[in-house]
Amino acid sequence: MPYVTTADVVHTLHLGAGETEASEANPENRFTMDWLDTVNNLLDEVPTSTPGALVITGAGKFFSNGLDVDYIGANADKLPAYLDRVHALYVRVLTFPLPTVAAINGHAFGAGAMLALCADHRVMRTERGFWSLPEVLLGMPFTAGMASLLRTRLPDATAIEAMTTGRRYGALEAVDSGIVEQAAAIDDLLTEASSVAAGRAAVAGPTLAVIKQGLRAPLLTDLERPTPASLIG
């Protein structure tokens, strides 16, 4: 399950069981109900005092493979409420009172790719892993909130290509396409992400949260709107 480590002013939220090993119960760091509960509880415990910063990373092969398709398949009637919980996590990260950096250690697909976009800055591993939105290939529409997130956080041309083709972007392609700001070898990934985070730590606090809320107000409104049964209404 996810956990948090702290080194000086940088807190690291690990989405999986360990820095190099994935959880046997959730090896793809999917957004299970238990996983969502744990991540939110951990974010509650992260000190938000100044200075401070937050790095978000995964474990093993995946940063996150997104939605829990097994839960969705068994609970179709609960899908809107489940997606509201996913949207709430996005809002939480988008408005977090610390600078946030995503260290994308492996595959970031679907909802996991969108979680990475919620961070203030992204560093992606060069050797292995893709950032991708495969929804169009799976016959899954984007919710209004997710579409707004992608339109807001990606260059227009990249949003169109990623959302309508399901293209898989490696780290260098992701930099060129404006999906991430940096690429780094796996041995340097957390060091680079932590360095960026530490460099911004002095601005942490409630004022930063208010600025983020104002900066992203229309997006937050879309994400906070309850998901209708049609998912996109």
C-alpha beads as a LAMMPS data file, in Angstrom:
LAMMPS data file: protein, C-alpha beads

233 atoms
232 bonds

1 atom types
1 bond types

-500.0 500.0 xlo xhi
-500.0 500.0 ylo yhi
-500.0 500.0 zlo zhi

Masses

1 110.0

Atoms # bond

1 1 1 0.000 0.000 0.000
2 1 1 1.094 3.639 -0.374
3 1 1 3.287 5.285 2.251
4 1 1 5.195 8.526 2.874
5 1 1 8.877 9.121 3.536
6 1 1 10.503 12.423 4.531
7 1 1 14.006 13.740 3.854
8 1 1 14.671 17.248 5.117
9 1 1 11.830 19.435 3.734
10 1 1 10.702 17.021 1.004
11 1 1 7.920 14.522 1.682
12 1 1 7.585 11.686 -0.837
13 1 1 4.245 9.950 -1.372
14 1 1 4.949 6.476 -2.720
15 1 1 1.908 5.163 -4.586
16 1 1 3.056 1.557 -4.223
17 1 1 4.552 -0.716 -1.610
18 1 1 8.224 0.175 -1.943
19 1 1 10.695 2.239 -3.909
20 1 1 11.596 -0.667 -6.198
21 1 1 8.965 -3.328 -5.484
22 1 1 5.274 -3.058 -6.304
23 1 1 2.544 -4.201 -3.940
24 1 1 1.385 -7.776 -4.524
25 1 1 -2.166 -6.648 -3.761
26 1 1 -2.047 -3.733 -6.233
27 1 1 1.017 -4.073 -8.484
28 1 1 -0.228 -1.455 -10.958
29 1 1 -1.070 1.158 -8.305
30 1 1 -4.647 1.304 -9.553
31 1 1 -7.185 3.559 -7.869
32 1 1 -8.843 0.925 -5.690
33 1 1 -11.158 2.107 -2.938
34 1 1 -8.629 1.083 -0.270
35 1 1 -5.849 2.795 -2.211
36 1 1 -7.868 6.025 -2.431
37 1 1 -8.556 5.889 1.304
38 1 1 -4.874 5.339 2.084
39 1 1 -3.615 8.096 -0.210
40 1 1 -6.053 10.615 1.230
41 1 1 -5.155 9.639 4.791
42 1 1 -1.461 10.025 3.989
43 1 1 -2.026 13.461 2.463
44 1 1 -3.825 14.416 5.678
45 1 1 -0.659 13.530 7.591
46 1 1 1.831 15.405 5.382
47 1 1 2.959 18.549 7.231
48 1 1 1.989 21.651 5.252
49 1 1 4.236 24.089 7.074
50 1 1 6.897 26.229 5.407
51 1 1 9.333 25.151 4.070
52 1 1 8.011 21.946 2.569
53 1 1 7.307 20.156 -0.708
54 1 1 5.708 16.941 -1.932
55 1 1 7.023 14.411 -4.466
56 1 1 4.618 11.782 -5.799
57 1 1 6.042 8.588 -7.288
58 1 1 5.149 4.960 -7.907
59 1 1 6.893 1.631 -7.540
60 1 1 8.021 -1.144 -9.826
61 1 1 6.774 -1.041 -13.414
62 1 1 3.976 1.474 -12.833
63 1 1 3.467 5.016 -11.659
64 1 1 -0.244 4.185 -11.860
65 1 1 -2.422 2.253 -14.280
66 1 1 -5.439 4.337 -13.312
67 1 1 -8.983 3.244 -12.572
68 1 1 -9.849 -0.024 -10.823
69 1 1 -11.534 -1.801 -13.732
70 1 1 -12.452 -4.799 -11.580
71 1 1 -14.386 -2.577 -9.182
72 1 1 -16.086 -0.792 -12.076
73 1 1 -17.095 -4.102 -13.660
74 1 1 -18.648 -5.328 -10.428
75 1 1 -20.226 -2.013 -9.407
76 1 1 -21.538 -0.314 -12.538
77 1 1 -24.280 1.430 -10.547
78 1 1 -21.635 3.048 -8.328
79 1 1 -19.456 4.344 -11.161
80 1 1 -20.436 8.042 -10.883
81 1 1 -19.714 8.070 -7.135
82 1 1 -16.412 6.269 -7.717
83 1 1 -15.371 8.809 -10.352
84 1 1 -16.294 11.628 -7.962
85 1 1 -13.736 10.186 -5.550
86 1 1 -11.114 10.142 -8.293
87 1 1 -11.943 13.751 -9.186
88 1 1 -11.640 14.694 -5.505
89 1 1 -8.094 13.311 -5.424
90 1 1 -7.219 15.406 -8.463
91 1 1 -8.590 18.513 -6.726
92 1 1 -6.607 17.633 -3.614
93 1 1 -3.321 17.480 -5.513
94 1 1 -4.071 20.487 -7.717
95 1 1 -4.645 22.682 -4.650
96 1 1 -2.161 21.108 -2.235
97 1 1 -0.522 23.793 -0.071
98 1 1 2.973 22.493 -0.851
99 1 1 4.792 22.584 -4.196
100 1 1 4.201 19.201 -5.850
101 1 1 6.403 17.229 -8.235
102 1 1 5.464 13.959 -9.947
103 1 1 8.368 11.538 -10.392
104 1 1 6.974 9.239 -13.090
105 1 1 8.889 6.005 -12.522
106 1 1 6.995 3.802 -14.993
107 1 1 3.759 3.532 -16.930
108 1 1 1.231 6.311 -16.258
109 1 1 -1.989 5.355 -18.000
110 1 1 -5.483 6.821 -17.994
111 1 1 -6.461 8.183 -14.602
112 1 1 -2.867 7.649 -13.454
113 1 1 -1.595 9.811 -16.314
114 1 1 -4.073 12.482 -15.238
115 1 1 -2.898 12.278 -11.630
116 1 1 0.622 13.126 -12.811
117 1 1 -0.769 16.196 -14.585
118 1 1 -2.186 17.461 -11.286
119 1 1 1.327 18.052 -9.921
120 1 1 3.014 21.427 -10.394
121 1 1 6.009 19.829 -12.162
122 1 1 6.748 16.451 -13.737
123 1 1 9.949 14.429 -14.174
124 1 1 9.668 11.197 -16.200
125 1 1 11.936 8.163 -16.337
126 1 1 13.784 7.672 -19.627
127 1 1 14.490 3.931 -19.747
128 1 1 11.036 2.429 -19.418
129 1 1 7.439 3.497 -19.162
130 1 1 4.868 5.404 -21.178
131 1 1 2.420 8.209 -20.463
132 1 1 -0.826 7.452 -22.261
133 1 1 -4.586 8.042 -22.365
134 1 1 -5.938 4.749 -23.784
135 1 1 -9.614 5.563 -23.168
136 1 1 -10.485 5.997 -26.858
137 1 1 -9.071 2.539 -27.589
138 1 1 -11.093 1.037 -24.727
139 1 1 -14.386 2.692 -25.631
140 1 1 -14.366 4.777 -22.450
141 1 1 -15.416 8.454 -22.598
142 1 1 -13.681 11.097 -20.523
143 1 1 -15.804 12.700 -17.837
144 1 1 -16.367 16.445 -18.160
145 1 1 -13.953 17.002 -15.285
146 1 1 -11.255 14.818 -16.821
147 1 1 -11.642 16.472 -20.220
148 1 1 -11.296 19.861 -18.544
149 1 1 -8.184 18.683 -16.711
150 1 1 -6.574 17.528 -19.940
151 1 1 -7.512 20.670 -21.869
152 1 1 -6.130 22.825 -19.065
153 1 1 -2.919 20.978 -18.297
154 1 1 -1.781 20.007 -21.807
155 1 1 -0.971 22.032 -24.945
156 1 1 -3.983 21.915 -27.269
157 1 1 -2.303 19.865 -29.990
158 1 1 -1.071 17.340 -27.445
159 1 1 -4.480 17.060 -25.783
160 1 1 -6.111 16.363 -29.148
161 1 1 -3.544 13.746 -30.112
162 1 1 -3.413 12.042 -26.706
163 1 1 -7.185 11.970 -26.164
164 1 1 -8.197 10.908 -29.683
165 1 1 -5.453 8.419 -30.594
166 1 1 -4.313 6.797 -27.345
167 1 1 -0.681 7.436 -28.315
168 1 1 1.974 6.219 -25.879
169 1 1 4.617 8.838 -25.108
170 1 1 8.075 7.928 -23.882
171 1 1 9.889 10.379 -21.644
172 1 1 11.659 12.376 -24.357
173 1 1 8.483 12.523 -26.469
174 1 1 6.565 13.631 -23.391
175 1 1 9.009 16.505 -22.872
176 1 1 8.706 17.562 -26.509
177 1 1 4.899 17.392 -26.301
178 1 1 4.637 19.474 -23.140
179 1 1 3.363 16.627 -20.965
180 1 1 6.345 16.664 -18.600
181 1 1 9.032 19.243 -17.919
182 1 1 12.023 16.919 -17.499
183 1 1 13.304 13.448 -18.310
184 1 1 15.790 11.615 -16.110
185 1 1 17.401 8.198 -15.806
186 1 1 15.819 6.011 -13.141
187 1 1 18.851 6.333 -10.850
188 1 1 18.455 10.112 -10.945
189 1 1 14.661 10.343 -11.036
190 1 1 13.899 10.904 -7.357
191 1 1 17.025 13.029 -6.910
192 1 1 15.940 15.352 -9.727
193 1 1 12.332 15.480 -8.541
194 1 1 13.368 16.132 -4.951
195 1 1 15.755 18.869 -6.049
196 1 1 12.981 20.689 -7.910
197 1 1 10.662 20.225 -4.943
198 1 1 13.210 21.471 -2.409
199 1 1 13.924 24.515 -4.566
200 1 1 10.278 25.535 -4.306
201 1 1 9.736 24.582 -0.658
202 1 1 9.983 28.142 0.662
203 1 1 6.626 29.100 -0.892
204 1 1 4.642 26.371 0.884
205 1 1 1.633 27.295 2.958
206 1 1 -1.953 28.551 2.807
207 1 1 -1.161 31.412 0.431
208 1 1 0.148 28.937 -2.136
209 1 1 -3.072 26.934 -1.825
210 1 1 -5.180 30.060 -2.384
211 1 1 -3.111 30.992 -5.446
212 1 1 -3.537 27.494 -6.890
213 1 1 -7.279 27.656 -6.285
214 1 1 -7.524 30.958 -8.135
215 1 1 -5.259 29.822 -10.937
216 1 1 -7.301 26.669 -11.528
217 1 1 -10.782 27.874 -10.542
218 1 1 -12.710 26.845 -13.715
219 1 1 -11.014 23.433 -13.728
220 1 1 -11.804 22.885 -10.051
221 1 1 -15.441 23.760 -10.685
222 1 1 -15.621 21.102 -13.408
223 1 1 -13.945 18.465 -11.228
224 1 1 -16.149 19.214 -8.216
225 1 1 -19.403 18.905 -10.182
226 1 1 -21.063 15.528 -9.391
227 1 1 -20.637 13.018 -12.192
228 1 1 -23.982 12.287 -13.915
229 1 1 -25.119 8.795 -14.819
230 1 1 -24.158 9.518 -18.434
231 1 1 -20.615 10.339 -17.182
232 1 1 -20.230 13.254 -19.587
233 1 1 -23.471 15.241 -19.132

Bonds

1 1 1 2
2 1 2 3
3 1 3 4
4 1 4 5
5 1 5 6
6 1 6 7
7 1 7 8
8 1 8 9
9 1 9 10
10 1 10 11
11 1 11 12
12 1 12 13
13 1 13 14
14 1 14 15
15 1 15 16
16 1 16 17
17 1 17 18
18 1 18 19
19 1 19 20
20 1 20 21
21 1 21 22
22 1 22 23
23 1 23 24
24 1 24 25
25 1 25 26
26 1 26 27
27 1 27 28
28 1 28 29
29 1 29 30
30 1 30 31
31 1 31 32
32 1 32 33
33 1 33 34
34 1 34 35
35 1 35 36
36 1 36 37
37 1 37 38
38 1 38 39
39 1 39 40
40 1 40 41
41 1 41 42
42 1 42 43
43 1 43 44
44 1 44 45
45 1 45 46
46 1 46 47
47 1 47 48
48 1 48 49
49 1 49 50
50 1 50 51
51 1 51 52
52 1 52 53
53 1 53 54
54 1 54 55
55 1 55 56
56 1 56 57
57 1 57 58
58 1 58 59
59 1 59 60
60 1 60 61
61 1 61 62
62 1 62 63
63 1 63 64
64 1 64 65
65 1 65 66
66 1 66 67
67 1 67 68
68 1 68 69
69 1 69 70
70 1 70 71
71 1 71 72
72 1 72 73
73 1 73 74
74 1 74 75
75 1 75 76
76 1 76 77
77 1 77 78
78 1 78 79
79 1 79 80
80 1 80 81
81 1 81 82
82 1 82 83
83 1 83 84
84 1 84 85
85 1 85 86
86 1 86 87
87 1 87 88
88 1 88 89
89 1 89 90
90 1 90 91
91 1 91 92
92 1 92 93
93 1 93 94
94 1 94 95
95 1 95 96
96 1 96 97
97 1 97 98
98 1 98 99
99 1 99 100
100 1 100 101
101 1 101 102
102 1 102 103
103 1 103 104
104 1 104 105
105 1 105 106
106 1 106 107
107 1 107 108
108 1 108 109
109 1 109 110
110 1 110 111
111 1 111 112
112 1 112 113
113 1 113 114
114 1 114 115
115 1 115 116
116 1 116 117
117 1 117 118
118 1 118 119
119 1 119 120
120 1 120 121
121 1 121 122
122 1 122 123
123 1 123 124
124 1 124 125
125 1 125 126
126 1 126 127
127 1 127 128
128 1 128 129
129 1 129 130
130 1 130 131
131 1 131 132
132 1 132 133
133 1 133 134
134 1 134 135
135 1 135 136
136 1 136 137
137 1 137 138
138 1 138 139
139 1 139 140
140 1 140 141
141 1 141 142
142 1 142 143
143 1 143 144
144 1 144 145
145 1 145 146
146 1 146 147
147 1 147 148
148 1 148 149
149 1 149 150
150 1 150 151
151 1 151 152
152 1 152 153
153 1 153 154
154 1 154 155
155 1 155 156
156 1 156 157
157 1 157 158
158 1 158 159
159 1 159 160
160 1 160 161
161 1 161 162
162 1 162 163
163 1 163 164
164 1 164 165
165 1 165 166
166 1 166 167
167 1 167 168
168 1 168 169
169 1 169 170
170 1 170 171
171 1 171 172
172 1 172 173
173 1 173 174
174 1 174 175
175 1 175 176
176 1 176 177
177 1 177 178
178 1 178 179
179 1 179 180
180 1 180 181
181 1 181 182
182 1 182 183
183 1 183 184
184 1 184 185
185 1 185 186
186 1 186 187
187 1 187 188
188 1 188 189
189 1 189 190
190 1 190 191
191 1 191 192
192 1 192 193
193 1 193 194
194 1 194 195
195 1 195 196
196 1 196 197
197 1 197 198
198 1 198 199
199 1 199 200
200 1 200 201
201 1 201 202
202 1 202 203
203 1 203 204
204 1 204 205
205 1 205 206
206 1 206 207
207 1 207 208
208 1 208 209
209 1 209 210
210 1 210 211
211 1 211 212
212 1 212 213
213 1 213 214
214 1 214 215
215 1 215 216
216 1 216 217
217 1 217 218
218 1 218 219
219 1 219 220
220 1 220 221
221 1 221 222
222 1 222 223
223 1 223 224
224 1 224 225
225 1 225 226
226 1 226 227
227 1 227 228
228 1 228 229
229 1 229 230
230 1 230 231
231 1 231 232
232 1 232 233
